[in-house]
Amino acid sequence: MTPSKTHLDVLKQLVKAGGTGNVMEFLKLDASTFQQGFDIANDMQNLDYVKLLYSNFNKNLIVVEITLLGRTQSML
């Protein structure tokens, strides 16, 4: 399955960041759209592109780690 543009944007940012990072920061989302960011991260985890490591609404953090499949997909 080909990643969506949003997924691809996050994957490329993760590669640049060294493999782990905050989805909310990559997508420039604030706390009012936390659920949207979490849904994107969860979709990516379900596709095995990332592993969700940590989330915290109060700190606006959804930290994920890229998988080997995600790294491969980021090069498309």
C-alpha positions in Angstrom: 0.0 0.0 0.0 1.3 3.4 -0.9 1.4 5.9 2.0 -0.8 9.0 1.9 0.8 12.4 1.5 0.4 13.1 5.2 2.0 9.8 6.1 4.8 10.4 3.7 5.5 13.8 5.1 5.7 12.4 8.6 7.9 9.5 7.5 10.4 11.9 5.7 10.5 14.1 8.8 11.2 11.0 11.0 14.1 10.0 8.8 15.6 13.5 9.0 15.1 13.5 12.8 17.0 10.2 13.2 14.1 7.8 13.5 12.0 9.2 16.3 9.9 12.4 16.7 6.7 14.2 17.6 4.0 13.8 15.0 2.3 17.0 16.3 5.5 19.0 15.6 6.0 17.5 12.2 2.4 18.3 11.1 2.4 21.7 12.9 -0.7 20.8 14.9 -1.7 22.4 18.2 -3.5 20.9 21.2 -6.9 21.7 19.7 -6.2 19.1 16.9 -4.6 16.5 19.2 -7.2 13.9 18.2 -6.4 14.4 14.5 -2.7 13.9 15.1 -3.3 10.8 17.3 -5.5 9.3 14.5 -2.8 9.9 11.9 -0.2 8.3 14.2 -2.5 5.4 15.0 -3.2 4.8 11.3 0.5 4.8 10.6 1.1 2.3 13.4 -1.7 0.1 12.0 0.1 0.1 8.6 3.4 -0.8 10.4 5.1 2.4 9.3 5.8 3.5 12.9 5.6 2.3 16.5 3.8 4.7 18.9 6.0 5.2 21.9 4.3 7.9 23.9 1.5 10.4 23.8 0.6 13.2 26.2 -2.3 15.6 25.5 -1.1 18.2 28.1 2.4 18.4 26.4 1.0 18.1 22.9 3.3 15.0 22.3 2.7 12.0 20.1 6.1 10.4 19.9 6.6 7.6 17.3 9.6 5.6 16.0 9.9 4.7 12.3 10.0 1.0 11.4 12.0 -0.6 8.6 8.8 -0.7 6.5 8.2 3.0 7.2 11.8 3.8 6.2 11.4 1.9 3.0 8.1 3.7 2.2 9.7 7.1 2.9 12.0 6.6 -0.1 9.1 6.3 -2.6 
